[in-house]
Amino acid sequence: MAAAPALDPEAVPAVLARSLHLARGAREVLSGLELRIAPGQVVGLFGSNGAGKTSLLQALAGLLPVRHGDLRLFGGTPAQARRSIAYVAQGVPDGAYSRLRACDFVASAWQGERWGLSLSPALRARRANAVSRALDATAAAHLAGRGMDELSGGERQRVCIAQALVNPVRMLLLDEPLANLDPRSQRSVLDLVRELRDRQGLTVLLSAHDVNPLLGVMDRVLYLAGGRGRLGSVDEVIEPVALSALYGLPMRVARHDGYLFIHPARGFMAEEGGHCHHGDTGTGDPQGHGHEHRHEHPHEHPHEHPHQHSPEPPSEHPSEHRPEQECEHLPAPSQPGRSKGNAP
């Protein structure tokens, strides 16, 4: 478990929700949620499919309106705090990246509230410096001149986070950042999250289906189920009494070799998407399962955990098919793995 930063009881909360209700059309996905998240914490967001994880992240990003209740970010409304919040969505449509270079992808979000494409030489220089700092902060400077469609899943996730950080922000929202990544790439992304928390003091909320990869990174757990949520430490939330209250049926938590497995006490759960969180985290499936099936313990089908994975394949589009070009006025990148702070 990550060592939580020292909390100042007088500090304005990064997130404060009172009786928060969120809806998708006529369907209410969260009802009466109460939250208080301190600045500088990493919070893991968990729950089954349809529990409201993405809806909550989008509400924090100002993309989904609040139906009822009050939501405050650093003391202001989501609209007032929007320039302090960075959101990385779960995915983009196939082909959306096309042949865009990583540096151009990051630059496209710089001062996104500005209208028009014309920039003075001074503004172009400021943008180039902001792109360089963001790529440095995510250890992705060496990817600047490569096409987004050439990058591996882990490399692309780093560049997406760099784009989110190209403007000064205080909170980073990551929707399923580990989906479709092998275990090595998952660890790399989580190490980056921890470093951003430690070096820049960012508040980070990231959603996932498996609690296990985040055990050494997150400070708090927010578990959503049945329109409700519970926030606390791993031991406070991932335990039978708390989960049974959330789901409205008896739940159990098994521990084995440092991993947690969540399952109903009797029979199967009606919801789609399993709730047994496996030690394996690199199945390649967005839901954290290599294939669709309902789980029991022991499994009724033969396969071992954790699954074996080969390293991420090289680019599907070899770089020799496209001459690498220098990014516009981009300062010389620092060595990969060394991070700098965000723009003041």
Stockholm file with secondary structure:
# STOCKHOLM 1.0

chainA/1-344         MAAAPALDPEAVPAVLARSLHLARGAREVLSGLELRIAPGQVVGLFGSNGAGKTSLLQALAGLLPVRHGDLRLFGGTPAQARRSIAYVAQGVPDGAYSRLRACDFVASAWQGERWGLSLSPALRARRANAVSRALDATAAAHLAGRGMDELSGGERQRVCIAQALVNPVRMLLLDEPLANLDPRSQRSVLDLVRELRDRQGLTVLLSAHDVNPLLGVMDRVLYLAGGRGRLGSVDEVIEPVALSALYGLPMRVARHDGYLFIHPARGFMAEEGGHCHHGDTGTGDPQGHGHEHRHEHPHEHPHEHPHQHSPEPPSEHPSEHRPEQECEHLPAPSQPGRSKGNAP
#=GR chainA/1-344 SS CCCCCCCCTTSCCSEEEEEEEEEETTEEEEEEEEEEECTTCEEEEEESTTSSHHHHHHHHTTSSCCSEEEEEETTBCHHHHGGGEEEECSCCCTTSSTTCBHHHHHHTTTTTTCCSSCCCHHHHHHHHHHHHHHHHHTTCGGGTTSBGGGSCHHHHHHHHHHHHTSSCCSEEEESSTTTTCCHHHHHHHHHHHHHHHHHHCCEEEEECSCSGGGTTTCSEEEEEETTEEEEECHHHHSSHHHHHHHHTSCEEEEEETTEEEEEESSSCCSSSSCCCCCSCCCSSCTTSCSSCCCCCSSCSSCCCSSCCCCCCCCCSSCGGGSCCCCCTTCCCCCCTTCCCCCCC
#=GC SS_cons         CCCCCCCCTTSCCSEEEEEEEEEETTEEEEEEEEEEECTTCEEEEEESTTSSHHHHHHHHTTSSCCSEEEEEETTBCHHHHGGGEEEECSCCCTTSSTTCBHHHHHHTTTTTTCCSSCCCHHHHHHHHHHHHHHHHHTTCGGGTTSBGGGSCHHHHHHHHHHHHTSSCCSEEEESSTTTTCCHHHHHHHHHHHHHHHHHHCCEEEEECSCSGGGTTTCSEEEEEETTEEEEECHHHHSSHHHHHHHHTSCEEEEEETTEEEEEESSSCCSSSSCCCCCSCCCSSCTTSCSSCCCCCSSCSSCCCSSCCCCCCCCCSSCGGGSCCCCCTTCCCCCCTTCCCCCCC
//
